[in-house]
Amino acid sequence: MKTSRLQKIVKRTSPTRMFVVSFVILIFIGTVLLTLPISAKSRQFTNPVDALFTATSATCVTGLSVYDTFMHWSYFGQGVLLVLIQCGGLGLAAFATGLTLLVRRRIGIRHLVLARESAGGSNLDVISLLRIVVAFTFAVEALGALLLMARFVPLYGGLGVWASVFVSVSAFCNAGFDILSFIPGNSSLSAFNGDPLVTLTISTLIIIGSTGFVVFQDIYRKKISTRLHRQHVEKLSFHAQVCLRASLTLLVFGTVMLFILEYNNTYRDLNFFEKLNAAFFQSVNTRTAGFASVSIKQETDGAKLLTSFLMFIGGCPGSTAGGIKVTTLVVLFAAVKSTLCGEDTTTFLRHRFDPGMVYKSLTVVAFALVVSVLNVSLILALHHGVSILDAMIEAVSAFATVGLSASLTPTLHPLAKLALTLTMFIGRVGPVSFGVAILMRKKKSGSVLPEGRMLIG
């Protein structure tokens, strides 16, 4: 009887709402496990608010942490975080569905729609997409771990194996968690600032994870597979072209600007090529991952402002990255350009954007700005003496699920932690999905409303 009632509730629930609920369930399980004494090295209960904050940060692949991951959490606790990062990074529904498809089991249409919400694919391509999501993810993470082991194992023995696996998964899922504080004097990846093997491996994992599964499916089908079968190479989809062009532009822009702004500041002790490598690594991380090779707190105000801007944008849709997404930025850029040019339609690269897409982009940005401003205001109200830029980094980092912090997270007031916890959750599931899950109602037929006319600008 209870099972039948539960099945009816599930059937009535929209895929978007189920997607949001799946994250709530995962966060709840993670919070309970992290609260237990077995998860802490001290073998004592962890404060439930801190456990909730950490579980949300891991599930939403953010990286903000109240505690040092290696020093506070036991190996069991670190394992819990790794599972939360993996499931949260792929999307719980996409992860479970993909595993089912890999073992050739049957799956219903409803689960495919739910998986689409998580992975960002289309109805027609979702089965193929999910196979790529799971198989490709594990392959890339394994390769990344092997490359990191080449550096960590000779230096740290068996602990280097665990650190390599943990960092590889965290980097691909754009989580920003690491367990490298067992290295004396190390803060995140500061000890490897001049090590290309470590920084470039992690940067590559982050870029792959933040580009999006849909884009890689398109690249494989139209570029790689066609060449292997000696067929005509097709042109990438419009979505893939926009994602790749926008990501490359932001990556180069961030590298150049950080190189200039931090040349004589946090990079002053590095040689020219190490400075360039550090700027590139920080540009990659700032947009999505949250690993830090330098102290964010010691950056110049210009670098902090740039960091907030890049974090706010984030990565590509259907990926492990957060932020408003690069496609949203492109749509708004095209809308502004078209309006200033007196055009009635929004166009980009000889393609026209539907008005609904423009409205959705405006909604995402407006929602993100409001949430970020509210969080900044709350942090400043609860923490006297904190600069507005440091508070901005904390707030934007939470919404964009990046994880960079100006050393503010461990000192946050419980109310600020709870506010950022909700913000990380909204940032991961997406403002639109969150809003639809909360506010969606059945459509009602009504009369035609009069057109509202007013002056704009």
HUZI-V387879 format. One record per backbone hydrogen bond with DSSP energy under -0.5 kcal/mol. NH is the residue of the N-H (numbers start at 1). CO is the residue of the C=O. If there is no record, write none. Layout:
nh-><NH;NH>
co-><CO;CO>
This chain:
nh-><5;6;7;8;9;10;11;12;13;18;19;20;21;22;23;24;25;26;27;28;29;30;31;32;33;34;35;36;39;40;41;43;46;51;52;53;54;55;56;57;58;59;60;61;62;72;73;73;74;78;79;80;81;82;83;84;85;86;87;88;89;90;91;95;96;97;98;99;100;101;102;103;104;105;112;113;114;115;116;117;118;119;120;121;126;129;130;131;132;133;134;135;136;137;138;139;140;141;142;143;144;145;146;147;148;149;150;151;152;153;154;155;156;157;159;160;161;161;162;163;164;165;166;167;168;169;170;171;172;173;174;175;176;182;183;184;186;189;190;192;193;195;196;199;200;201;201;202;203;204;205;206;207;208;209;210;211;211;212;213;216;217;218;219;220;221;222;223;224;225;227;228;229;230;231;234;241;242;243;244;245;246;247;248;249;250;251;252;253;254;255;256;257;258;259;260;261;262;263;265;267;268;270;275;276;277;278;279;280;281;282;283;284;285;286;287;288;288;290;296;299;304;305;306;307;308;309;310;311;312;313;314;315;316;319;320;323;324;325;326;329;330;331;332;333;334;335;336;337;338;339;340;341;342;343;346;347;348;351;353;357;358;359;360;361;362;363;364;365;366;367;368;369;370;371;372;373;374;375;376;377;378;379;380;381;382;383;386;391;392;393;394;395;396;397;398;399;400;401;402;407;411;412;417;418;419;420;421;422;423;424;425;426;427;428;429;430;434;435;436;437;438;439;440;453>
co-><1;2;3;4;5;6;7;8;9;14;15;16;17;18;19;20;21;22;23;24;25;26;27;28;29;30;31;32;36;37;72;40;35;47;48;49;50;51;52;53;54;55;56;58;57;68;68;69;39;74;75;76;77;78;79;80;81;82;83;84;85;86;87;91;92;93;94;95;96;97;98;99;101;100;108;109;110;111;112;113;114;115;116;116;122;125;126;127;128;129;130;131;132;133;134;135;136;137;138;139;140;141;142;143;144;145;146;148;148;149;149;151;152;153;156;157;157;158;158;159;160;161;162;163;164;165;166;167;168;169;171;170;170;179;180;182;183;292;187;189;190;192;194;195;196;196;197;198;199;200;201;202;203;204;205;206;207;208;208;318;212;213;214;215;216;217;218;219;219;220;223;224;225;227;226;222;237;238;239;240;241;242;243;244;245;246;247;248;249;250;251;252;253;254;255;256;257;258;260;262;262;265;267;271;272;273;274;275;276;277;278;279;280;281;282;283;284;285;285;294;296;300;301;302;303;304;305;306;307;308;309;310;322;210;316;209;399;312;313;315;325;326;327;328;329;330;331;332;333;334;335;336;337;339;338;353;345;351;348;346;354;354;355;356;357;358;359;360;361;362;363;364;365;366;367;368;369;370;371;372;373;374;375;376;377;378;379;383;387;388;389;390;391;392;393;394;395;396;398;397;405;408;409;413;414;415;416;417;418;419;420;421;422;423;424;425;426;430;431;432;433;434;435;436;451>
